[in-house]
Amino acid sequence: MILGDVAPWRIWLIRLFVLLGPFGSLLTPYGFPRPFRAYYLLLPLLPLFFLKIGKRTLDVCLCFLPFFLYSFVSVAFLEIFGLQNEQDQFFRFCLLFCHVYFTLGAASQIVSYDQIRDLFALYFRSFFIVLGVGYLFFIGYYTDLIPLSFIERFSVLTQFGYGLLRFSPGSYPNEFGILCSFVLSVLILLIFSGQPLQPWGLSRLKLFLWIPLTVGALFLTTTRAAYISFAACFLYLFFQCSSKVKYLFLSGIAAVFLVLQRCGLSFSLSSFLQRIDEGSWGERYFVWLDAFHLFQEHRILGLGFSALSQLHNVYLSLFFELGILGSVILICSFGFYLLFFPPMQKEALFDTIRKIGLVHVFWFAASNHNLHHHLTWFIFFLCFYARSARTEILFFRGKKMFGEQSG
C-alpha cells in the first residue's frame, strides 16, 4: 500500500471511497432505497479529513461556502413553507455538500502521484469486478438462469433498449455507460502513452481480456452521451499519439470490420444514429420548456435548490433552481477557485486523465443528472488534488508520450 504518508484511518477512508464507487447499489444495505449507493455512508465522515488542515485547503473550503449558504437558505425556505415539489430536497443538499467537502478533504491528504496511481489500480479492480457481475446478470438472464426480478434488486433502473437488456449493474444504464467510456478512454491513454502498466494494477493480459468486455458493456448500455464522450476522447488521443500507434490502431479497426463482414454481420451507421437520436430528446425538450416557464416567475431567486432534480440537464437545473443571484454566486465561486488556486503540476499523463474525466462529466451533465454520481466526484477529487498545496510536481522525463519528449 503506497498511501503510507497519511494517517491509517484516512488511508482506508479514501480507499473505501474509491473501492465502493463503481459498485453503485450492488452493495447497498438492505432497507435503503435502490438509488442509494453504499459509498454514501462514508460521506458523513468528512470531518476526519479536517482535523489537521492547511491554509490553502481552508481557503478553498471558504471559496465554496457562499454557494452552500445560499443553497441552504433556498432549500430551507421551501421546507419551512411547505413549497417543495419533490421528495428529499434537503437530503440532496446535504449529499452535494458532503460530496464537495469530502473530496476536497481527501484530495488534501494525497501527497504524490504514486498515491493516485495506487488509487486508480484499486478503481480498476473494483470496476472490473462490477463488469463481471454485469455480464453474469446479462448472460444469466438470456439463459433463463437468473430472473429479471433478481437483477432488479441490484440495479437502480432496469431497462430494455433495442430489444436487449441494458447493461447496468448497480446503477442506471446511462450512468454505467459513461463509466465504461471513461475507463475505456483511460486504458487507451495508458496504451498510447507507453507508461508501465504494473503501477496501475494492469498488465497486457488484463488489457487483452478487459478492453473487449468494456467495449461490449459500453455498447450494451445504449447511452448516447457515453458514445459521444468516448468518440471525442478517442479522437483527441488518436491525433496526439505517434504515427506508429495510429497505424497499429487503424489496422486493428480495419481487422475488426473485416471479421464482422466475414461473419455476415451488417451494420447501418445511419440507421443506428437515427435510432439513437430518437426517444428521450423530444420529451426532455418539453420538460425543459415547462421548467423555463416556471422560472419566469422566479428569475432572481429561482425555484429553490433541488426543485428540478429530474430535469436531465444539470446546467439548466441549477440555473432554474438557484435563479440569477444563485447562479452568479456559483460562477463567482468557481471562477475564484480557478483563478486563485492554479494547478500545482505540469502537463503530463495525469493532466490528460483529468481532461478525459472532465469531458465525460460535463458532457453527461448536459443530458442527464449526475450531481450525485461517484464518477463525477472521483473526477473532481482528481481535480482538487491537482490544485492541492501538497501536490508533487511530476515530469515524465525521458518518456515519449503522444509522440513528443516530455519533461
ABEGO torsion letter per residue (X at the ends): XABAABBAAAAAAAAAAAAAAAAEAAABBBGBBAABBAAAAAAAAAAAAAABBBAAAAAAAAAAAAAAAAAAAAAAAAAAAGABABBGAAAAAAAAAAAAAAAAAAAAABABAAAAAAAAAAAAAAAAAAAAAAAAAAAAAAAGABBAAAAAAABABBBBBGGBBBBBBGBBAAAAAAAAAAAAAAAAAAAAAGBBAAAAGBBAAAAAAAAAAAAAAAAAAGBAAAAAAAAAAAAAAAAABBAAAAAAAAAAAAAAAAAAAAAGBBBBAAAAAAAAABEAAAAAAAAAAAAAAAAAABAAAEAEBGABAAAGBAAAAAAAAAEAAAAAAAAAAAAAAAAABBBABBBBAAAAAAAAAAAAAAAAAAABBAAABAAAAAAAAAAAAAABAABBBBBBBGBBBGGBBBX
